Amino acid sequence: MNDKLHLDKNHLLVKLTQMLRIRLFEEKCAELYTQQKIRGFLHLYIGEEAIAVGVMAALSSQDEIVATYREHGHALARGLSMKSILAEMYGRTNGCSKGRGGSMHLFDKKNNFYGGNAIVAGGLPLAAGLAMANKRKATTAVTACFFGEGAVAEGEFHEAMNLAVLWKLPVLFICENNAYAMGTALALSESETNIAKKAKSYGMAAKQVDGMNVVNVEAAAIEATQYIKANSQPFFLECQSYRFRGHSSFDSQLYRDKEEIKQWQKHGPVVQLKQWLMQNHQLNENEFKGIEIQINQEILEAITFAEQGTLEPIEELCKDVYSTQLSGGVKIDQGDLV
C-alpha cells in the first residue's frame, strides 16, 4: 500500500466496493448486450477500474470530467446513478442523456461529467477548452481528461499537449495505457512506448503509475491535482493497465494470447485489493459476499428502472436539433431529419 495516503479499513473497503460495482455492472451489461437489450457498440472497462476510482477520489465536485467511449466506469465513479446510466444504454428517455447518447455518450452536467467521446483523442481538445474557460473565469477547477494510449497517435494529442503547456491550462491528462489500443500492441505503433516521456517533451510534468493498484493511482492523482493548483500548469499521468475484455463486443482478440490475459487477471485491481485486505485481516469472504449481494441488488433495480423507461416519441426526435445553412445554399430543415 502507499504511504502518501492516510489509509484505513473503511477507505480501502470503499475503493474495493467502487471497483467491484463497476466490474459487476459491466459484466451484467455484457449479458444484456447478448440479449439485445443494449444495442449499438459496447466497450467494457473490465480490468481498468482502479484508474477511474483512484482518479475520481482526488477530484472535487467542481472539477470537470472528459471521458472516452469506454466511460461506464468513469461515470459510476463520478457519481452518476447506475439507473440513469443503464437507462441511457437502453436508449430510454430516463437515461442521463435522455436516451440519445447510448453507451458511448453518457453526460451529466450536474456532476460536471462532460460525456464520453466516440472519437479517439476527440476529448483532448475539449478538455483543453474547458480548462481554458476555467482559467479565464479564475476558478480553481481542474479538468480531468481520460484517454487510451491509442490516442497518442492522433494529432489532437500533440496539439492538446502543446497548448496546455503554452497556455498554462489547469488540466489533468490521464492516459489509460492498456497496451493494445483497439488491437495493435503499443510497440508496433509507437517508436517511443513511454507515453509519459512524450508529454515531458512538451515541457509538461508527467509520471507513470501502476494502473492496476487503486491506492497508487489515488496517491498519484492527488499529487497531480495539487501540482496543477500550486503551479498553474497541466499534469500528465500515465496509468499502465490492461483490459481483460476485447476492444468492443465484436473483438475476437486474435492479437493477444489467452494465457497473457490470465496472467494479468491474477493481478487485477479487484483481486489485488481484495487479497491485501484479507491477508491483513481487514476483510473476510462473508463480508465480501455481502458487498456483492448489495451491488447485485442495485443492478437489478437499475435494470427495472431502465426497462420501465420509455422510448422517445417519433414526433420529438427533432427536438433540440437545429438546421444550418450549407455552403451550397441548400438548407436542411428539421422535417427532413424525421
C-alpha positions in Angstrom: 0.0 0.0 0.0 1.0 3.6 -0.4 2.3 5.7 2.5 1.3 9.0 0.8 -2.3 8.5 1.8 -3.9 8.2 5.3 -5.4 4.8 4.7 -7.8 3.0 7.0 -10.0 -0.1 6.6 -13.1 2.0 5.6 -11.2 3.9 3.0 -10.0 0.7 1.3 -13.3 -1.0 1.6 -14.9 1.9 -0.2 -12.4 1.7 -3.0 -12.9 -2.1 -3.3 -16.7 -1.6 -3.4 -16.5 1.1 -6.1 -14.3 -1.1 -8.3 -16.4 -4.2 -7.7 -19.5 -2.1 -8.5 -18.1 -1.2 -11.9 -17.0 -4.8 -12.5 -20.3 -6.4 -11.7 -22.3 -3.8 -13.6 -20.3 -4.2 -16.8 -20.4 -8.0 -16.6 -24.2 -7.6 -16.4 -24.1 -5.2 -19.3 -22.2 -7.8 -21.4 -25.0 -10.2 -20.6 -27.7 -7.7 -21.5 -25.9 -7.0 -24.8 -26.1 -10.6 -25.9 -29.8 -10.4 -25.1 -30.0 -7.4 -27.4 -31.4 -5.2 -24.7 -28.4 -2.9 -25.1 -27.9 -2.0 -28.8 -25.1 -0.4 -30.7 -21.5 -0.6 -29.5 -20.4 -1.7 -26.1 -16.8 -1.0 -24.8 -16.1 -2.5 -21.4 -13.7 -1.2 -18.8 -13.1 -4.5 -17.0 -9.6 -4.6 -15.7 -9.1 -0.8 -15.6 -11.4 0.0 -12.7 -8.6 1.2 -10.4 -7.9 4.2 -12.7 -11.4 5.7 -12.6 -11.9 5.0 -8.9 -8.4 6.3 -8.0 -8.5 9.5 -10.0 -12.1 10.4 -9.0 -11.1 10.2 -5.4 -8.7 13.1 -5.9 -11.2 15.4 -7.6 -13.7 17.8 -6.2 -17.3 18.2 -7.2 -16.4 21.4 -9.2 -13.8 19.6 -11.2 -14.8 18.6 -14.7 -14.5 15.2 -16.4 -14.0 14.4 -20.1 -14.0 10.6 -20.8 -13.8 8.2 -23.8 -16.3 5.8 -25.3 -15.2 3.3 -22.6 -16.7 5.5 -19.9 -19.2 3.5 -17.8 -16.6 3.1 -15.0 -15.8 6.8 -15.1 -19.5 7.7 -14.9 -20.2 5.4 -11.9 -17.1 6.5 -10.0 -18.0 10.1 -10.6 -21.4 9.7 -9.1 -23.9 9.2 -11.9 -26.6 6.9 -10.8 -26.4 3.3 -12.1 -30.1 3.7 -13.0 -29.6 6.7 -15.3 -26.5 5.0 -16.9 -28.3 1.8 -17.7 -31.4 3.5 -18.9 -29.2 5.5 -21.3 -27.7 2.3 -22.6 -31.2 1.0 -23.2 -31.9 4.2 -25.2 -34.7 5.3 -22.8 -35.8 8.8 -22.0 -35.0 8.4 -18.3 -31.3 7.9 -19.2 -28.7 10.5 -18.3 -28.6 11.8 -21.9 -32.4 11.2 -22.4 -31.7 8.1 -24.5 -29.9 10.0 -27.3 -26.4 9.1 -26.4 -26.3 5.5 -25.6 -23.2 3.6 -24.2 -20.6 5.9 -25.7 -22.2 9.3 -24.9 -23.0 9.4 -21.2 -23.4 13.0 -20.0 -24.4 14.7 -16.7 -24.0 18.4 -16.2 -25.0 18.1 -12.5 -21.8 16.0 -11.9 -19.7 18.1 -14.3 -19.4 14.9 -16.4 -18.9 16.2 -19.9 -19.6 13.0 -21.7 -18.0 10.1 -23.3 -16.5 10.8 -26.7 -16.7 8.3 -29.6 -13.8 9.8 -31.5 -10.3 8.6 -30.5 -8.5 11.6 -28.9 -11.6 13.8 -29.5 -11.9 14.6 -25.8 -8.4 16.1 -25.5 -9.1 19.5 -27.2 -12.4 19.6 -25.4 -10.6 19.3 -22.1 -8.2 22.0 -23.1 -11.1 24.3 -23.9 -12.8 23.6 -20.6 -9.6 24.2 -18.8 -9.1 27.5 -20.7 -12.6 28.6 -19.7 -11.8 27.8 -16.0 -8.6 29.8 -16.2 -10.4 32.8 -17.8 -13.1 32.7 -15.1 -10.4 32.4 -12.4 -11.9 29.3 -10.8 -9.9 26.6 -9.0 -11.5 23.8 -11.1 -9.3 21.1 -12.7 -10.4 19.4 -15.9 -9.6 15.7 -15.9 -9.3 14.1 -19.3 -9.2 10.3 -19.7 -8.0 8.6 -22.9 -6.3 5.5 -24.1 -2.8 5.1 -25.4 -4.2 4.8 -28.9 -5.0 8.5 -28.8 -1.3 9.3 -28.7 -1.1 8.5 -32.5 -3.6 11.3 -33.2 -2.8 14.9 -33.9 -5.2 16.1 -31.3 -3.0 14.6 -28.6 0.0 16.6 -29.6 -2.0 19.8 -30.2 -3.5 19.5 -26.7 -0.1 18.8 -25.0 1.4 21.8 -26.7 -1.4 24.2 -25.9 -1.9 23.0 -22.4 1.7 23.9 -21.6 1.9 27.0 -23.7 -1.3 28.5 -22.1 -0.7 27.0 -18.7 -4.0 25.3 -18.5 -5.3 23.6 -15.3 -5.9 20.2 -16.9 -5.0 16.6 -15.7 -4.4 14.3 -18.6 -4.9 10.6 -17.7 -3.6 8.1 -20.2 -5.1 4.7 -19.6 -2.4 2.6 -21.2 -3.8 -0.8 -21.7 -1.0 -1.8 -24.2 -3.2 -2.7 -27.2 -5.4 0.3 -28.2 -8.0 -1.2 -30.5 -5.9 -4.2 -31.2 -2.4 -3.2 -32.0 0.4 -3.7 -29.5 2.0 -0.4 -28.5 5.4 -1.3 -29.7 4.1 -1.9 -33.2 2.6 1.6 -33.4 4.9 3.8 -31.4 8.7 4.1 -31.7 8.7 5.5 -28.1 6.5 3.4 -25.8 7.0 5.6 -22.8 3.9 7.8 -23.1 4.8 10.0 -20.1 8.1 10.8 -21.9 6.1 12.2 -24.8 4.2 14.6 -22.5 7.5 15.6 -20.9 8.9 16.5 -24.4 6.3 19.4 -24.4 7.6 20.6 -21.0 4.8 19.0 -19.0 5.2 17.4 -15.6 4.4 13.7 -16.0 4.8 10.4 -14.3 3.9 6.7 -14.8 1.9 4.7 -12.2 0.7 1.2 -11.8 -2.8 1.5 -13.1 -3.8 -1.9 -11.5 -3.3 -0.5 -8.0 -6.0 1.8 -6.9 -4.1 3.2 -3.9 -1.1 4.1 -6.1 -3.4 5.7 -8.7 -5.2 7.8 -6.0 -1.9 9.0 -4.5 -0.6 10.0 -7.9 -3.8 11.8 -8.8 -3.7 13.7 -5.5 -0.1 14.7 -6.2 -1.1 15.7 -9.7 -4.1 17.9 -8.7 -2.0 19.6 -6.0 0.7 20.3 -8.5 -1.8 21.8 -11.0 -3.3 24.1 -8.5 0.0 25.2 -6.9 1.8 25.8 -10.2 -1.0 26.7 -12.6 0.4 24.1 -15.0 -1.0 20.9 -16.5 0.0 17.4 -15.4 0.2 14.1 -17.3 -0.5 10.8 -15.6 0.2 7.5 -17.5 -1.6 4.6 -15.8 -0.2 1.3 -17.0 -3.1 -1.2 -17.1 -4.7 -4.0 -19.0 -8.2 -4.5 -20.2 -9.5 -8.1 -19.7 -12.1 -7.9 -22.5 -11.7 -7.1 -26.1 -11.8 -3.6 -27.5 -15.5 -3.9 -28.1 -18.1 -6.7 -28.1 -17.2 -7.6 -31.6 -13.5 -8.1 -30.9 -12.2 -11.7 -31.4 -8.9 -10.7 -29.7 -6.7 -12.6 -32.1 -3.9 -10.1 -31.5 -3.1 -11.4 -27.9 -2.5 -14.7 -26.2 -5.2 -16.1 -23.8 -2.5 -17.0 -21.3 -1.3 -13.4 -21.2 -4.8 -12.3 -20.3 -5.0 -14.9 -17.5 -1.7 -13.7 -16.1 -2.9 -10.1 -15.9 -6.2 -11.2 -14.4 -4.2 -12.7 -11.4 -3.1 -9.2 -10.6 -6.3 -7.3 -11.5 -7.3 -4.3 -9.4 -10.2 -6.0 -7.6 -8.3 -9.2 -6.9 -5.2 -7.3 -5.8 -7.0 -5.1 -3.2 -9.3 -7.9 -2.0 -6.3 -10.2 -1.3 -4.4 -7.4 0.5 -7.4 -6.7 2.8 -7.9 -10.4 3.5 -4.2 -11.1 4.2 -4.2 -8.2 6.6 -7.4 -9.4 8.3 -9.4 -6.3 7.2 -12.0 -8.4 5.2 -13.3 -11.9 5.2 -15.1 -13.9 2.5 -18.6 -13.4 4.1 -18.1 -9.7 4.2 -17.0 -9.7 0.5 -20.1 -11.7 -0.5 -22.2 -9.2 1.4 -20.8 -6.4 -0.8 -21.5 -8.5 -3.9 -25.1 -9.0 -2.8 -25.6 -5.3 -2.2 -24.2 -4.4 -5.6 -26.2 -7.1 -7.4 -29.4 -5.7 -5.8 -28.5 -2.3 -7.1 -28.0 -3.7 -10.6 -31.4 -5.4 -10.5 -33.0 -2.1 -9.5 -31.2 -0.4 -12.4 -32.5 -3.0 -14.9 -36.1 -2.5 -13.7 -35.7 1.3 -13.9 -34.3 1.0 -17.5 -36.9 -1.4 -18.7 -39.7 0.8 -17.3 -38.4 3.8 -19.2 -39.9 4.9 -22.4 -38.5 5.4 -25.9 -38.6 9.0 -27.2 -41.7 9.7 -29.3 -41.1 9.9 -33.0 -42.6 13.4 -33.1 -39.9 14.6 -30.7 -36.9 13.3 -32.5 -36.1 16.7 -34.0 -36.3 18.4 -30.6 -33.1 20.3 -29.8 -31.8 19.6 -33.4 -31.0 22.7 -35.3 -30.6 23.3 -39.0 -27.8 25.3 -40.7 -27.1 27.0 -44.0 -24.8 24.9 -46.1 -22.1 26.5 -48.3 -24.0 25.3 -51.4 -27.1 27.3 -50.4 -29.1 24.2 -49.5 -30.8 24.4 -46.1 -31.6 21.3 -44.1 -35.0 21.5 -42.4 -35.9 19.7 -39.2 -38.7 17.9 -41.0 -36.1 16.3 -43.4 -34.5 14.6 -40.5 -37.5 12.5 -39.5 
